[in-house]
Structure formats: C-alpha cells, structure tokens
Amino acid sequence: MSSISYFFIYKDTASQWRWRFVATNGKTIAVSSESYINLGDCEASVHLVKKESPGAPIIGDDIYKKLRP
C-alpha cells in the first residue's frame, strides 16, 4: 500500500507504453484506453487526464439518472 495515489507507466507485452492509476489501497482504478508507441505520448495522456478530470461531471445511463436525479 502507498500513502499516495499514482500513475504507473509501463511497457505491455507488445512493447508499447501504457499507464494505470493506482489508489492508496494498491488497487488499480483506471487504465489507459490505448497503448502508445512513444513514451512521450503516454505521458501526455497522463497529463491530459490529470488536467481535465478535476472539473469533469459524472454522467450516467438512465438507471443511474433514476438513482441520482
């Protein structure tokens, strides 16, 4: 376990770059939706998620909307 959440960047079995976001309990709670040939592109994806997520609204399907009007 870690006292902080973090992004972990690694090479997958196809030797392409990916990231995962790990919570303080050690569980992976998000992963990159694609792989990247260039490390810089993978890092840019992490920075984009960090930049865009603080103000992102939560949007759900019809069942979600019924439970959270």
One Martini backbone bead per residue (centre of mass of N, CA, C, O) as a GRO file, in nm:
protein
   69
    1MET     BB    1   0.101   0.034   0.013
    2SER     BB    2   0.004   0.378  -0.021
    3SER     BB    3  -0.012   0.730   0.056
    4ILE     BB    4  -0.046   0.744  -0.262
    5SER     BB    5  -0.142   0.822  -0.559
    6TYR     BB    6  -0.073   0.676  -0.898
    7PHE     BB    7   0.114   0.666  -1.189
    8PHE     BB    8   0.178   0.382  -1.407
    9ILE     BB    9   0.443   0.315  -1.627
   10TYR     BB   10   0.444   0.078  -1.910
   11LYS     BB   11   0.522  -0.216  -2.077
   12ASP     BB   12   0.388  -0.427  -2.280
   13THR     BB   13   0.380  -0.721  -2.468
   14ALA     BB   14   0.412  -0.512  -2.734
   15SER     BB   15   0.604  -0.269  -2.649
   16GLN     BB   16   0.399  -0.068  -2.521
   17TRP     BB   17   0.259   0.210  -2.382
   18ARG     BB   18   0.126   0.243  -2.045
   19TRP     BB   19  -0.134   0.309  -1.797
   20ARG     BB   20  -0.192   0.338  -1.436
   21PHE     BB   21  -0.418   0.384  -1.164
   22VAL     BB   22  -0.330   0.406  -0.816
   23ALA     BB   23  -0.439   0.358  -0.517
   24THR     BB   24  -0.376   0.359  -0.177
   25ASN     BB   25  -0.469   0.036  -0.175
   26GLY     BB   26  -0.337  -0.079  -0.466
   27LYS     BB   27  -0.558  -0.029  -0.666
   28THR     BB   28  -0.676  -0.043  -0.980
   29ILE     BB   29  -0.889   0.232  -1.134
   30ALA     BB   30  -0.712   0.290  -1.402
   31VAL     BB   31  -0.672   0.291  -1.767
   32SER     BB   32  -0.554   0.286  -2.060
   33SER     BB   33  -0.720   0.276  -2.382
   34GLU     BB   34  -0.423   0.274  -2.490
   35SER     BB   35  -0.142   0.251  -2.679
   36TYR     BB   36   0.213   0.351  -2.703
   37ILE     BB   37   0.499   0.409  -2.878
   38ASN     BB   38   0.541   0.674  -2.721
   39LEU     BB   39   0.620   0.796  -2.419
   40GLY     BB   40   0.520   1.092  -2.455
   41ASP     BB   41   0.224   1.013  -2.519
   42CYS     BB   42   0.165   0.881  -2.249
   43GLU     BB   43   0.229   1.127  -2.073
   44ALA     BB   44   0.014   1.311  -2.207
   45SER     BB   45  -0.227   1.144  -2.112
   46VAL     BB   46  -0.186   1.186  -1.812
   47HIS     BB   47  -0.201   1.498  -1.819
   48LEU     BB   48  -0.487   1.512  -1.931
   49VAL     BB   49  -0.631   1.372  -1.700
   50LYS     BB   50  -0.535   1.568  -1.477
   51LYS     BB   51  -0.657   1.829  -1.609
   52GLU     BB   52  -0.969   1.732  -1.677
   53SER     BB   53  -1.094   1.586  -1.408
   54PRO     BB   54  -1.176   1.792  -1.178
   55GLY     BB   55  -1.441   1.912  -1.366
   56ALA     BB   56  -1.580   1.652  -1.419
   57PRO     BB   57  -1.862   1.510  -1.478
   58ILE     BB   58  -2.128   1.299  -1.391
   59ILE     BB   59  -2.236   1.041  -1.616
   60GLY     BB   60  -2.535   0.853  -1.698
   61ASP     BB   61  -2.765   0.645  -1.722
   62ASP     BB   62  -3.093   0.591  -1.657
   63ILE     BB   63  -3.045   0.446  -1.389
   64TYR     BB   64  -2.866   0.656  -1.264
   65LYS     BB   65  -3.070   0.895  -1.286
   66LYS     BB   66  -3.276   0.765  -1.087
   67LEU     BB   67  -3.065   0.752  -0.840
   68ARG     BB   68  -2.934   1.053  -0.951
   69PRO     BB   69  -3.115   1.343  -0.990
   0.00000   0.00000   0.00000
